[in-house]
Amino acid sequence: MVMLNRTLAVLLLVVFVATALWSQLGRSYAAYNADDGTANKTASRREKKTPTMLDYPQPRRGDTVDDYHGTEVADPYRWLEEPDSPETREWIEAENRVTESYLSQIPKRKKIRQRLTELWNYERYGLPWSEGDTYFYTHNDGLQNQSVLMMADAGSFHAGDEPRALLDPNKLSEDGTVSLAGSRVSDDGKYLAYGLASGGSDWNEWHVRDVASGRDLDDHLKWVKFSGASWTKDGRGFFYSRYDEPPEGEKLTQANYFQKVFYHKLGSDQSEDKLVYDRKDHKDWGFSGEVTDDGKYLVINVWQGTRRENQVFYQELDGKEPGDTTTVELLTGFDADYNFVGNDGSRFYFLTDNDAPRRRLIAIDIERPDRQHWQELVSQSDDILQRVSLVGDQFFAVYLKDASSRVKVFDLAGKHLRDVELAGIGSASGFGGDRDDKETFYGFSSYTTPTTIYRYDLASGESTLWRRPKIDFKSDRYETKQLFTASKDGTHVPIFVTHKKGLKLDGNNPTLLYGYGGFNIALTPGFDVRSAVWMEMGGVYAVATLRGGGEYGVEWHEGGRLHNKQNVFDDFFAAAEHLIEQKYTRPETLAIAGRSNGGLLVGAAMTQRPELFGATLPGVGVMDMLRFHKFTIGWAWVSEYGSADDAEVFPTLYRYSPLHSLKPGVKYPATLIVTADHDDRVVPAHSFKFAAALQAAQRSGPHVPPVLIRIETRAGHGAGMALKKKIDETTDELAFLVQTLGM
C-alpha cells in the first residue's frame, strides 16, 4: 500500500494540472477528410471576418495603490477580488454577454460541439483494486457527467459478469456538479469512506457507506480539504485531515492554515473526533496520515506549502487507541523528499531524493534510524525514478526517460527482476495494491490512445488486457515525435509533437503549444478528447517539457522556481521558435495554452512576447504575483514563487507578473481567458483583474485581436467538473481558435 504521501498531497493542494490539458473545438471529422483541406482553408479565411467590434464593459478603476518596499503599485481593480459583491456579479454578467455574443457568431461552433460530444461518448474505466473479496473501479458509460464507483465480488469480477453501482455521483445533483473527490474502502471491504465536492470546490464533505447494502451511515464530516481517509486495521474508524470552519462568507477566499489530523470512529458525531496531531507553532504545516499495511503504524507525512521537501513522523497503533500514543519524529528538517512506500515491521521503505537528485529507494529501520544505518535498495539511474509501489513483495518502479514512462520490477532486496513492456511513448499509471495481492493493474496512455488497462500477474510477470476503450478516433492516422531544442541558456528542451501522418511542413499548420513548468510536476503523454478533436481538424498539438517541472529531477525543478522562474518562460519561447523554424507553423497560426501555473505561463509569455503568438488560452491562471499568497491555499506556493512581502523577491515577481506586465497600446494576441466564479484554488480574482486590465491595455482600432473572458458558474479549478460543462468550455475554446487562427 502506498500512503497518501507528499507527492499526492502537493498534487491536491498545488496549482492544478488539468488531466484533460485544455479545451478546444473544431469542424467535423468528415469535413477534413473529404479533400486535401485547401478548399476548407479558403472558406475558413473568408469566415475569419471578426464579428462586429467588441464593446467591452468599462469597469470602475479604483485608486488603490500599494507600497512594495518603496515601489508604488496601482491595483485599480482590487474590488474584483470580492467574487460575490453586486458590482463584481454585474461585471461577470456583462463580460459573459460579450463573450457569448462573439462566440455565437462563429459558424463552426455547433459542429465542434457535435464532434466533441461524439468523441467523448466512449466507455471509460478506472483502475480496479480489491479489498476483502470485493473489487472496485470507476466507470463512465460515455456522456455521464461523473464516473460511477462500481463493485463486484471476486468471482463475478474475474468472470466478467455485470457489476453493480456502489456510488453514483450523478444522482446527487441535477446539474452533475457534485463529484467524488476521494474514496477509501476498509480492509475488510465492509465500509466505503468517500468525499464529495460541490461545484468544483476544494472543500469536501465525507460520508460512510455500508458496501453490502449500499446505504449511508449517519457519519458526516465537514471542512475537509487536501485529505484522503485511511482506515485502521480493525475497520472501526479512519484518520483524515481538516481545517477549522472559516468565518461566514469567507470559505472561498480565506487563507487555509493550521491543518489537523483527526481520528473518526464509526457511528460518532464529528464533534467527538479525536485530535491525533497538530502543530500550533507551525500554521503552515499540513499533514496526511496513512495506516501501514500491517496496521501497526500511522505514518504522518508533514508538508510545508508546495516545497518538494517534507518530514515524516509516525505513531504506533498496535494495541493502542488512536491518538493515545507518542508521535515519533523520524525524518525532520525538510532536507529532502521522502515518499513512504511500505514497511516490513520496523523496516520502512522510502523513495527519496536525499543524496540522489533523480531519486533512489532506501530502507530505514525505525529502531536504528540514524543515517549511517540507512540501506540503499535501488540506486539512482540516468532516468528519474518517479514513483514506487510495493505490491505482493515486489517493488514496481516507474521511471521517466525524457518524460515518457519506463517500468521496472525489483524484489525486496532491490534485485532487478524484469521490466514491464509498454506500448511506446506514453504514460504508465497504477501498480497499486497490498502486500498479499497476487495481481495488480496498470494503465497506459499516449497522445493518440486512451488509457488501456492491463492485469499484471505477479508470479509470472505477464500482462493481460483488461479493458481497451472503443473510441471513434483513428489513432493509426496520427504520429508522435519528440523534438529537442536549446533554450536561451543552452538547456535542452524536449517537445512532444503529435499530428496527422504526412503533415506538410510549410509553416501554415495551426499549432497549439501547451506547457506547465512548475511545482516539480511532470507533464507526461496522455490522451485527451480535446487534443484529439484539434488534430482531427488538422491542427498540430505540441507539449513542451519545461524547467520547474519534475521530468528530470531536482536540478530541473530548481532551474524553474523562485528567481529562476524566467527560465520556464524562456524554455517556452524556445519551443515556440523551434516549431516555427522547423516549418510546423508561424506566429499567426501558433496558439498557446496552459492552466493554473500553466495559465501563469501563458500570461507571462503573451505579455513578454506578444508578437510570437496568434492566440492564447490562459486557464484559471495565477496572474497577480504580488497578491496570490493572500487567498485560500495560495500561501503554500511561496516556496515555489517567493513572496512580494520579501524585498529581495519582489523585483523578480513584479518583473514577470502577467497583471503588472501589461502595457497600454500594445497589440496583444487574441485571448480567451477561462476561469470559474467559485474556484477556491486559484481564486478567480486573478483572471478577473487580468481580463479587465488586458481589455483596457489592448491597442484600439480596426482588426484588433479580441480579448474575452469566459466565466463558468458552479465550477471550480477543474477537478470534478461536470462533463457537460467540459464540453461547453472546450467548444468555446476551440471555436475561438478556429476563428482567430483562420482555420
LUMTORTOR-141560 format. One line per 5 residues: their letters; for each residue x, y, z of C-alpha. Coordinates in Angstrom, 3 decimals. Layout:
BEGIN
A) X:Y:Z | ...;
***
This chain:
BEGIN
MVMLN) 0.000:0.000:0.000 | 1.363:3.398:-0.931 | 0.487:6.150:1.520 | -1.223:9.418:0.651 | 2.266:10.845:0.505;
RTLAV) 3.713:14.251:-0.018 | 3.553:13.945:-3.775 | -0.200:13.314:-3.723 | -0.757:15.976:-1.072 | 1.043:18.504:-3.254;
LLLVV) -0.968:17.464:-6.289 | -4.108:18.031:-4.253 | -3.214:21.480:-2.983 | -0.928:22.788:-5.674 | -1.900:24.627:-8.739;
FVATA) -3.993:22.089:-10.609 | -2.525:20.456:-13.718 | -5.629:19.656:-15.648 | -5.606:15.998:-16.575 | -7.586:16.991:-19.586;
LWSQL) -4.973:19.510:-20.635 | -7.022:22.092:-22.493 | -10.311:22.613:-24.226 | -10.886:23.341:-27.862 | -13.252:22.883:-30.754;
GRSYA) -13.176:22.415:-34.488 | -15.101:21.299:-37.519 | -16.419:17.811:-38.067 | -14.161:14.857:-38.738 | -15.741:14.170:-42.116;
AYNAD) -15.059:17.706:-43.300 | -11.325:17.411:-43.091 | -11.064:14.028:-44.617 | -13.133:14.967:-47.669 | -10.243:16.671:-49.508;
DGTAN) -6.714:17.971:-49.006 | -8.046:20.880:-46.948 | -7.333:23.628:-49.494 | -10.975:24.457:-50.093 | -11.702:24.399:-46.388;
KTASR) -8.755:26.708:-45.659 | -10.018:29.176:-48.225 | -13.561:29.037:-46.851 | -12.294:29.434:-43.305 | -10.310:32.507:-44.228;
REKKT) -13.414:34.018:-45.743 | -15.213:33.283:-42.456 | -12.486:34.864:-40.381 | -14.072:38.284:-40.518 | -14.010:39.419:-36.918;
PTMLD) -17.534:39.581:-35.565 | -18.510:43.189:-35.033 | -16.303:45.500:-32.967 | -16.408:44.359:-29.362 | -17.999:46.639:-26.818;
YPQPR) -16.219:45.675:-23.600 | -17.583:46.572:-20.173 | -15.988:49.673:-18.692 | -15.274:48.632:-15.093 | -14.614:51.214:-12.422;
RGDTV) -10.948:51.994:-11.866 | -10.284:52.348:-8.176 | -7.490:54.393:-6.636 | -5.839:51.599:-4.624 | -2.049:51.902:-4.568;
DDYHG) 0.247:49.603:-2.587 | 3.783:50.351:-1.482 | 6.141:47.420:-2.026 | 9.470:48.246:-0.438 | 9.432:51.763:-1.866;
TEVAD) 7.792:50.913:-5.192 | 4.236:52.136:-5.607 | 1.997:49.687:-7.499 | -1.543:50.605:-8.538 | -4.278:47.986:-8.240;
PYRWL) -7.306:49.689:-9.836 | -9.426:46.542:-9.996 | -8.925:45.436:-6.393 | -12.714:45.411:-5.950 | -12.911:42.387:-8.291;
EEPDS) -11.356:40.314:-5.502 | -14.820:40.192:-3.922 | -16.408:37.454:-6.087 | -19.953:37.810:-4.769 | -20.269:41.596:-4.455;
PETRE) -23.061:43.147:-6.555 | -20.539:45.155:-8.577 | -18.438:42.065:-9.374 | -21.512:39.994:-10.276 | -22.662:42.751:-12.641;
WIEAE) -19.224:42.795:-14.291 | -19.207:38.973:-14.626 | -22.594:39.012:-16.343 | -21.527:41.809:-18.685 | -18.292:40.018:-19.663;
NRVTE) -20.085:36.729:-20.262 | -22.574:38.523:-22.516 | -19.754:39.969:-24.637 | -18.021:36.588:-24.841 | -21.182:34.711:-25.765;
SYLSQ) -22.069:37.328:-28.372 | -18.671:36.855:-30.029 | -18.615:33.050:-29.855 | -22.206:32.640:-31.029 | -21.290:34.191:-34.403;
IPKRK) -18.618:31.574:-35.169 | -20.052:29.287:-37.872 | -18.146:26.162:-36.813 | -19.114:26.323:-33.149 | -22.081:23.979:-33.453;
KIRQR) -20.138:21.360:-35.423 | -17.307:21.495:-32.934 | -19.671:20.810:-30.038 | -21.224:17.971:-32.006 | -17.872:16.326:-32.705;
LTELW) -16.662:16.743:-29.130 | -19.847:15.139:-27.858 | -19.489:12.256:-30.313 | -15.864:11.593:-29.449 | -16.337:11.909:-25.691;
NYERY) -19.098:9.329:-25.845 | -16.963:6.254:-25.139 | -16.721:3.913:-22.148 | -14.011:4.849:-19.657 | -12.764:2.700:-16.784;
GLPWS) -10.681:3.447:-13.729 | -8.001:1.076:-12.442 | -9.500:-1.775:-10.375 | -8.434:-2.561:-6.822 | -9.618:-5.099:-4.281;
EGDTY) -10.426:-5.068:-0.568 | -11.520:-8.273:1.100 | -13.270:-10.356:-1.546 | -14.574:-7.373:-3.497 | -13.221:-5.443:-6.469;
FYTHN) -13.856:-1.747:-7.049 | -13.356:0.559:-10.028 | -14.912:3.606:-11.644 | -16.876:3.525:-14.892 | -18.362:6.121:-17.207;
DGLQN) -20.701:4.976:-19.972 | -19.617:7.889:-22.148 | -21.573:11.078:-21.522 | -22.213:10.792:-17.807 | -21.212:13.996:-16.036;
QSVLM) -19.411:11.992:-13.340 | -17.948:8.495:-13.301 | -19.710:5.867:-11.162 | -17.952:3.785:-8.493 | -18.645:0.126:-9.288;
MADAG) -18.157:-3.073:-7.283 | -18.158:-6.817:-7.936 | -17.291:-9.879:-5.892 | -14.142:-11.730:-6.931 | -15.967:-14.461:-8.838;
SFHAG) -18.123:-12.057:-10.834 | -15.198:-9.745:-11.494 | -12.968:-12.429:-12.986 | -15.862:-13.961:-14.911 | -16.658:-10.582:-16.429;
DEPRA) -20.190:-10.629:-15.040 | -22.229:-7.465:-14.592 | -21.024:-5.366:-11.609 | -23.291:-3.134:-9.526 | -23.053:0.565:-8.795;
LLDPN) -21.875:1.367:-5.284 | -21.934:5.159:-5.605 | -23.340:7.213:-8.466 | -22.498:10.938:-8.049 | -24.788:11.774:-10.988;
KLSED) -27.764:11.202:-8.696 | -26.529:13.735:-6.140 | -27.210:16.891:-8.167 | -29.365:17.838:-11.119 | -26.547:19.583:-12.987;
GTVSL) -23.833:16.980:-12.371 | -21.640:19.349:-10.346 | -21.293:17.132:-7.261 | -18.249:14.904:-7.771 | -16.493:12.084:-5.967;
AGSRV) -13.394:13.761:-4.542 | -11.907:10.767:-2.733 | -12.725:7.277:-1.556 | -11.254:4.571:0.661 | -12.632:1.123:1.436;
SDDGK) -11.894:-0.535:4.777 | -9.516:-3.518:4.653 | -12.351:-5.986:5.160 | -14.332:-4.440:2.299 | -17.319:-3.603:4.517;
YLAYG) -17.294:0.188:4.503 | -16.624:2.935:1.996 | -15.469:6.332:3.228 | -15.996:8.863:0.465 | -15.622:12.587:-0.037;
LASGG) -17.858:14.797:-2.162 | -17.009:18.148:-3.731 | -19.749:20.538:-4.811 | -19.307:22.953:-7.680 | -15.610:22.142:-8.039;
SDWNE) -14.659:23.387:-4.581 | -11.595:22.046:-2.771 | -13.774:21.736:0.339 | -15.019:18.158:0.722 | -17.699:16.579:2.871;
WHVRD) -17.065:12.959:3.821 | -19.600:10.186:4.398 | -19.547:6.446:5.088 | -21.474:3.850:3.085 | -22.193:0.249:4.002;
VASGR) -20.871:-1.690:0.996 | -23.237:-4.670:1.281 | -26.457:-2.653:1.473 | -25.333:0.454:-0.417 | -26.808:2.646:2.331;
DLDDH) -25.099:5.565:4.027 | -24.472:5.613:7.755 | -25.027:8.787:9.754 | -21.335:9.752:9.672 | -20.814:13.209:8.155;
LKWVK) -17.510:15.125:8.197 | -17.107:18.742:7.073 | -14.312:21.243:6.388 | -12.046:18.594:4.936 | -9.540:19.778:2.348;
FSGAS) -6.409:18.209:0.813 | -7.046:14.938:2.591 | -7.896:11.328:1.985 | -9.045:8.768:4.537 | -7.073:5.860:5.995;
WTKDG) -8.833:3.098:7.921 | -7.493:1.363:10.985 | -6.954:-2.356:10.511 | -9.995:-3.242:12.624 | -12.283:-1.143:10.398;
RGFFY) -13.705:0.778:13.362 | -12.706:4.181:12.050 | -10.311:6.185:9.915 | -7.845:9.065:10.000 | -8.335:12.262:7.992;
SRYDE) -7.159:15.898:7.966 | -9.258:19.047:8.215 | -9.182:22.779:8.863 | -11.220:24.886:11.264 | -14.526:26.152:9.923;
PPEGE) -13.960:29.501:8.141 | -15.995:32.605:9.004 | -19.307:33.061:7.229 | -18.820:34.283:3.669 | -15.074:33.578:3.571;
KLTQA) -14.865:29.886:2.739 | -13.841:30.577:-0.878 | -11.197:33.197:-0.092 | -9.823:32.820:3.456 | -6.249:31.547:3.721;
NYFQK) -6.105:27.925:4.900 | -3.787:27.424:7.872 | -3.454:25.032:10.836 | -4.445:21.731:9.270 | -5.006:18.950:11.844;
VFYHK) -5.148:15.142:11.785 | -8.237:13.556:13.385 | -9.500:10.048:14.001 | -13.169:9.429:13.276 | -14.849:6.468:14.935;
LGSDQ) -17.743:4.952:13.009 | -21.157:5.972:14.281 | -19.938:9.041:16.166 | -20.517:12.737:15.544 | -17.654:14.745:14.057;
SEDKL) -17.536:16.839:17.228 | -16.358:13.689:19.038 | -13.473:13.015:16.635 | -10.153:12.645:18.379 | -7.359:15.088:17.589;
VYDRK) -4.374:12.950:16.596 | -1.799:15.546:15.609 | -1.474:19.290:15.069 | 1.170:21.991:15.403 | 0.067:25.312:16.834;
DHKDW) 3.627:26.595:16.373 | 3.599:25.965:12.604 | 0.443:27.263:10.962 | 1.839:26.432:7.506 | 2.443:22.731:8.179;
GFSGE) -0.006:20.322:6.600 | -0.484:16.639:7.410 | -1.680:13.423:5.819 | -1.899:10.232:7.830 | -1.652:6.707:6.407;
VTDDG) -2.012:3.411:8.262 | 0.626:0.890:7.252 | -0.396:-2.341:5.541 | 0.146:-4.328:8.730 | -1.969:-1.859:10.740;
KYLVI) 0.792:-1.253:13.296 | 1.737:2.333:12.493 | 0.217:5.647:11.477 | 2.719:7.359:9.198 | 2.252:11.139:9.204;
NVWQG) 3.538:12.989:6.175 | 4.339:16.621:7.026 | 4.280:19.089:4.162 | 5.009:22.795:4.163 | 3.438:24.637:1.313;
TRREN) 4.360:23.104:-2.003 | 8.041:22.715:-1.335 | 9.457:19.455:-2.589 | 10.993:18.574:0.777 | 8.884:17.078:3.559;
QVFYQ) 9.118:15.468:7.002 | 7.875:12.082:8.198 | 6.594:11.243:11.693 | 4.854:8.124:12.961 | 2.722:6.789:15.807;
ELDGK) 2.491:3.184:16.980 | -1.069:1.867:16.740 | -0.586:-1.754:17.801 | -2.726:-2.307:20.910 | -3.300:1.418:21.433;
EPGDT) -6.262:3.717:20.963 | -5.745:6.195:18.091 | -4.438:9.468:19.460 | -3.265:7.913:22.735 | 0.290:7.375:21.581;
TTVEL) 3.530:9.311:21.253 | 4.455:10.868:17.936 | 7.992:9.984:16.843 | 9.709:12.467:14.518 | 11.573:10.142:12.167;
LTGFD) 12.701:12.416:9.314 | 12.982:16.095:10.181 | 14.437:19.318:8.858 | 12.765:19.396:5.438 | 16.106:18.370:3.914;
ADYNF) 14.735:16.153:1.105 | 11.656:14.488:-0.342 | 10.730:11.252:1.462 | 7.900:9.238:-0.052 | 6.716:6.380:2.173;
VGNDG) 6.311:3.192:0.122 | 5.591:0.484:2.717 | 7.102:-1.448:5.587 | 8.144:-4.808:6.959 | 7.664:-4.351:10.689;
SRFYF) 10.112:-1.670:11.784 | 11.766:-1.575:8.351 | 10.299:1.396:6.448 | 10.809:1.877:2.713 | 11.141:5.340:1.191;
LTDND) 11.541:6.798:-2.263 | 13.781:9.826:-1.760 | 15.931:12.417:-3.480 | 18.233:12.566:-0.449 | 21.751:12.378:-1.957;
APRRR) 20.065:11.405:-5.248 | 18.582:14.200:-7.378 | 16.938:11.600:-9.646 | 15.732:9.588:-6.630 | 16.525:6.215:-5.119;
LIAID) 14.781:3.632:-2.932 | 16.049:3.183:0.616 | 15.161:1.224:3.758 | 15.222:2.751:7.258 | 14.895:0.636:10.392;
IERPD) 12.991:2.899:12.764 | 14.696:1.160:15.697 | 18.056:2.282:14.251 | 17.082:5.425:12.353 | 20.488:7.123:12.187;
RQHWQ) 21.627:7.798:8.630 | 24.653:5.555:8.852 | 22.233:2.621:9.134 | 20.142:3.506:6.074 | 20.240:0.893:3.325;
ELVSQ) 20.062:1.694:-0.363 | 17.937:-0.829:-2.265 | 17.645:0.772:-5.703 | 20.275:3.322:-6.685 | 19.531:6.382:-8.769;
SDDIL) 19.980:5.957:-12.513 | 20.215:8.246:-15.516 | 16.399:8.369:-15.603 | 14.303:9.910:-12.849 | 12.579:7.425:-10.545;
QRVSL) 9.122:8.964:-10.496 | 7.288:6.667:-8.065 | 7.491:3.264:-6.374 | 4.761:0.965:-5.062 | 5.018:-2.225:-3.013;
VGDQF) 2.633:-4.979:-4.077 | 2.891:-8.669:-3.243 | 6.505:-8.340:-2.043 | 7.626:-6.672:-5.272 | 8.622:-3.066:-5.877;
FAVYL) 7.176:-1.513:-9.031 | 9.387:1.394:-10.063 | 8.089:3.851:-12.650 | 10.849:5.849:-14.329 | 10.700:8.792:-16.697;
KDASS) 13.031:8.872:-19.684 | 12.621:12.185:-21.463 | 9.123:12.482:-19.882 | 7.964:9.040:-21.107 | 7.344:6.104:-18.738;
RVKVF) 9.522:3.039:-18.185 | 8.630:0.411:-15.548 | 10.988:-1.949:-13.711 | 10.238:-4.591:-11.069 | 12.528:-5.321:-8.101;
DLAGK) 12.427:-7.779:-5.205 | 12.575:-6.705:-1.546 | 16.367:-6.762:-1.597 | 16.466:-4.398:-4.576 | 17.360:-7.035:-7.172;
HLRDV) 16.049:-6.250:-10.644 | 13.552:-8.925:-11.687 | 12.172:-7.729:-15.006 | 10.831:-4.788:-16.995 | 7.169:-4.241:-17.784;
ELAGI) 6.858:-3.859:-21.537 | 4.886:-0.764:-22.543 | 3.444:0.170:-25.910 | 5.794:3.062:-26.734 | 5.920:6.786:-25.917;
GSASG) 3.351:7.334:-23.196 | 2.477:7.293:-19.515 | 2.052:4.347:-17.163 | -0.267:4.584:-14.162 | -1.386:2.208:-11.433;
FGGDR) 0.597:-0.707:-9.985 | -1.211:-0.325:-6.671 | -2.270:-2.974:-4.192 | -1.488:-4.704:-0.904 | 1.287:-6.968:0.318;
DDKET) -0.777:-10.163:-0.018 | -2.055:-9.424:-3.529 | -1.267:-11.790:-6.395 | -2.046:-9.253:-9.100 | -2.001:-5.578:-9.839;
FYGFS) -3.499:-3.385:-12.556 | -1.917:-0.659:-14.603 | -2.909:1.718:-17.360 | -1.052:3.034:-20.389 | -1.974:6.134:-22.357;
SYTTP) -0.436:8.166:-25.169 | -1.350:11.291:-27.102 | -3.247:9.157:-29.613 | -4.531:6.275:-27.459 | -6.950:6.440:-24.495;
TTIYR) -5.951:4.673:-21.282 | -5.808:0.919:-21.829 | -5.884:-1.146:-18.616 | -3.926:-4.354:-18.072 | -3.889:-7.005:-15.361;
YDLAS) -0.369:-7.925:-14.253 | 0.275:-11.360:-12.723 | 2.910:-11.003:-10.009 | 4.103:-14.606:-10.206 | 4.584:-14.858:-13.967;
GESTL) 5.167:-11.219:-14.824 | 2.627:-11.461:-17.626 | 0.323:-8.643:-18.638 | -3.133:-9.390:-19.999 | -5.621:-6.903:-21.402;
WRRPK) -8.448:-5.963:-19.044 | -10.142:-3.061:-20.818 | -9.395:-1.301:-24.101 | -11.638:1.690:-24.867 | -13.601:1.645:-28.106;
IDFKS) -13.475:5.163:-29.441 | -14.307:6.765:-32.771 | -10.793:8.133:-33.265 | -8.444:6.795:-35.961 | -5.279:6.727:-33.877;
DRYET) -3.276:4.970:-36.606 | -3.577:8.113:-38.735 | -1.531:10.144:-36.253 | 2.043:10.105:-35.024 | 4.007:11.489:-32.087;
KQLFT) 7.590:12.703:-32.348 | 9.887:14.100:-29.693 | 11.947:17.097:-30.760 | 14.719:18.809:-28.813 | 15.820:22.405:-28.909;
ASKDG) 18.055:24.716:-26.894 | 16.736:27.356:-24.514 | 18.261:30.806:-24.120 | 20.994:29.497:-21.781 | 21.635:26.345:-23.811;
THVPI) 19.491:23.970:-21.729 | 17.889:21.249:-23.854 | 14.093:21.483:-24.039 | 12.103:18.431:-25.218 | 8.887:18.944:-27.205;
FVTHK) 6.307:16.258:-27.948 | 4.635:16.941:-31.307 | 1.558:14.982:-32.432 | -0.298:15.385:-35.722 | -1.699:13.592:-38.756;
KGLKL) 0.775:11.441:-40.647 | 2.056:13.037:-43.815 | 1.832:16.568:-42.437 | 3.271:19.126:-44.843 | 5.864:21.302:-43.121;
DGNNP) 5.105:24.562:-44.900 | 4.760:26.821:-41.875 | 0.990:27.111:-42.218 | -0.295:24.474:-39.807 | -2.464:25.723:-36.924;
TLLYG) -0.491:24.634:-33.860 | -1.409:24.539:-30.199 | 1.548:24.577:-27.800 | 0.824:23.522:-24.224 | 3.035:23.902:-21.161;
YGGFN) 3.141:23.917:-17.369 | 6.629:24.120:-15.855 | 6.266:24.183:-12.098 | 5.881:22.567:-8.687 | 8.064:19.559:-9.570;
IALTP) 5.111:18.135:-11.540 | 5.938:16.016:-14.568 | 3.887:16.606:-17.704 | 3.772:13.241:-19.472 | 1.936:11.982:-22.590;
GFDVR) -1.754:11.215:-22.262 | -4.884:11.045:-24.380 | -7.412:13.839:-24.294 | -10.555:14.243:-26.374 | -9.840:17.917:-26.787;
SAVWM) -6.430:17.467:-28.382 | -7.840:14.610:-30.493 | -10.524:16.881:-31.976 | -7.933:19.594:-32.529 | -5.779:17.167:-34.524;
EMGGV) -8.783:15.884:-36.467 | -9.317:19.473:-37.566 | -5.796:19.478:-38.983 | -4.097:21.064:-36.004 | -0.674:20.199:-34.591;
YAVAT) -0.590:19.523:-30.852 | 2.710:20.231:-29.097 | 3.678:19.871:-25.441 | 6.866:21.494:-24.161 | 8.804:19.944:-21.280;
LRGGG) 9.836:22.977:-19.238 | 12.087:23.583:-16.280 | 10.270:23.868:-12.977 | 8.574:20.523:-13.636 | 9.509:17.087:-12.337;
EYGVE) 10.605:15.439:-15.573 | 14.364:15.395:-14.865 | 14.791:15.562:-11.105 | 15.778:18.135:-8.507 | 18.005:20.294:-10.700;
WHEGG) 15.305:20.568:-13.357 | 12.795:21.722:-10.760 | 15.196:24.151:-9.116 | 16.039:25.606:-12.514 | 12.493:26.934:-12.862;
RLHNK) 11.496:28.188:-9.423 | 11.918:31.371:-7.367 | 14.498:33.657:-9.043 | 14.878:31.115:-11.851 | 11.243:31.347:-12.977;
QNVFD) 12.173:33.273:-16.115 | 13.879:30.092:-17.360 | 10.432:28.491:-17.690 | 9.241:31.252:-19.992 | 12.487:31.193:-21.981;
DFFAA) 12.112:27.412:-22.447 | 8.578:28.007:-23.741 | 9.767:30.680:-26.175 | 12.484:28.309:-27.408 | 9.880:25.597:-28.045;
AEHLI) 7.652:28.051:-29.942 | 10.545:29.333:-32.036 | 11.685:25.774:-32.826 | 8.223:24.862:-34.114 | 8.371:27.932:-36.351;
EQKYT) 11.936:27.211:-37.517 | 11.009:23.628:-38.356 | 8.131:24.916:-40.511 | 5.358:23.419:-38.423 | 3.730:26.807:-38.032;
RPETL) 4.241:30.574:-37.908 | 3.359:33.174:-35.268 | -0.018:33.972:-36.852 | -1.102:30.306:-36.627 | 0.532:29.449:-33.286;
AIAGR) -1.669:29.315:-30.186 | -0.547:28.626:-26.623 | -2.489:27.147:-23.721 | -1.963:26.326:-20.080 | -3.957:26.029:-16.888;
SNGGL) -3.249:27.238:-13.374 | 0.539:27.537:-13.117 | 0.317:26.937:-16.858 | -2.099:29.883:-17.026 | 0.639:31.980:-15.431;
LVGAA) 2.992:30.643:-18.109 | 0.638:31.772:-20.891 | 0.093:35.157:-19.232 | 3.819:35.783:-18.904 | 4.528:34.547:-22.448;
MTQRP) 1.893:36.729:-24.119 | 2.940:39.860:-22.219 | 6.667:39.337:-22.821 | 6.474:38.191:-26.455 | 3.062:39.242:-27.844;
ELFGA) 4.343:39.127:-31.425 | 5.197:35.410:-31.164 | 1.630:34.093:-30.873 | -1.614:34.298:-32.793 | -3.899:33.257:-29.942;
TLPGV) -3.676:32.455:-26.239 | -5.803:30.391:-23.854 | -4.827:31.136:-20.237 | -6.957:28.945:-17.972 | -7.552:29.514:-14.230;
GVMDM) -4.161:31.201:-14.128 | -2.096:32.780:-11.351 | -1.933:36.282:-12.815 | -1.311:38.574:-9.831 | 2.080:37.529:-8.496;
LRFHK) 2.039:40.219:-5.807 | -1.116:39.053:-4.000 | -1.547:35.331:-4.776 | -0.436:34.323:-1.277 | -3.299:36.162:0.402;
FTIGW) -6.057:33.773:-0.684 | -7.024:30.178:0.273 | -4.032:27.890:-0.308 | -2.025:30.483:-2.248 | 0.372:30.971:0.671;
AWVSE) 1.572:27.418:0.017 | 3.045:28.447:-3.331 | 5.520:30.877:-1.751 | 8.067:28.036:-1.680 | 7.734:27.860:-5.466;
YGSAD) 7.359:31.528:-6.403 | 8.542:33.534:-3.418 | 6.542:36.400:-1.912 | 6.244:40.091:-2.707 | 6.471:40.664:1.045;
DAEVF) 10.168:39.798:0.690 | 12.136:42.817:-0.551 | 14.631:40.587:-2.374 | 11.958:38.572:-4.168 | 9.575:41.413:-5.058;
PTLYR) 11.527:42.683:-8.115 | 11.521:39.205:-9.670 | 7.777:38.732:-9.204 | 6.957:42.259:-10.326 | 9.049:41.790:-13.469;
YSPLH) 7.077:38.798:-14.804 | 3.685:39.104:-13.087 | 1.226:38.998:-16.034 | -1.154:41.533:-14.473 | 1.656:44.032:-13.923;
SLKPG) 3.405:43.449:-17.267 | 0.551:44.800:-19.397 | 1.368:47.998:-21.282 | -1.227:50.332:-22.852 | -1.404:50.421:-26.643;
VKYPA) 0.328:47.098:-27.280 | -1.205:44.667:-29.774 | -1.672:41.525:-27.705 | -2.685:38.189:-29.284 | -6.313:37.133:-29.457;
TLIVT) -7.055:35.906:-25.951 | -9.779:33.851:-24.328 | -9.324:33.720:-20.560 | -11.103:30.863:-18.811 | -11.978:30.747:-15.119;
ADHDD) -14.801:29.792:-12.746 | -16.562:32.047:-10.299 | -16.088:29.608:-7.407 | -12.508:28.469:-7.961 | -11.111:28.281:-4.431;
RVVPA) -7.661:27.051:-5.526 | -6.599:29.913:-7.794 | -9.255:32.453:-6.889 | -10.993:33.973:-9.944 | -9.807:37.462:-8.990;
HSFKF) -6.573:36.617:-10.836 | -8.408:36.163:-14.131 | -10.948:38.929:-13.418 | -8.298:41.585:-12.836 | -6.144:40.392:-15.727;
AAALQ) -9.089:40.470:-18.149 | -10.142:43.965:-17.111 | -6.573:45.266:-17.368 | -5.880:43.493:-20.690 | -9.030:44.873:-22.296;
AAQRS) -8.027:48.353:-21.154 | -4.452:47.947:-22.439 | -5.219:46.323:-25.818 | -4.459:48.588:-28.760 | -7.634:50.162:-30.145;
GPHVP) -8.708:50.405:-33.764 | -9.888:48.070:-36.549 | -8.653:44.476:-36.813 | -7.548:44.397:-33.199 | -7.478:40.852:-31.751;
PVLIR) -10.320:40.152:-29.304 | -9.794:39.864:-25.547 | -12.503:37.786:-23.909 | -13.102:36.088:-20.582 | -15.334:33.059:-20.114;
IETRA) -16.534:32.703:-16.521 | -18.097:29.356:-15.658 | -20.594:29.048:-12.820 | -20.969:26.100:-10.434 | -17.403:25.072:-11.191;
GHGAG) -14.005:25.383:-9.542 | -10.402:24.854:-10.527 | -11.195:21.974:-12.860 | -11.300:18.794:-10.778 | -14.679:17.089:-10.854;
MALKK) -16.150:19.405:-13.487 | -19.335:18.022:-14.987 | -18.733:16.582:-18.452 | -21.394:18.829:-19.982 | -19.532:21.869:-18.690;
KIDET) -16.246:20.452:-20.019 | -17.782:20.057:-23.453 | -19.219:23.581:-23.357 | -15.908:25.095:-22.259 | -13.895:23.084:-24.765;
TDELA) -16.292:24.003:-27.550 | -15.787:27.674:-26.878 | -12.004:27.440:-26.674 | -11.714:25.509:-29.919 | -14.228:27.686:-31.707;
FLVQT) -12.205:30.711:-30.602 | -9.047:29.174:-32.076 | -10.785:28.274:-35.335 | -11.958:31.873:-35.665 | -8.825:33.718:-34.593;
LGM) -6.291:31.475:-36.368 | -8.294:31.490:-39.596 | -8.575:27.719:-39.804;
***
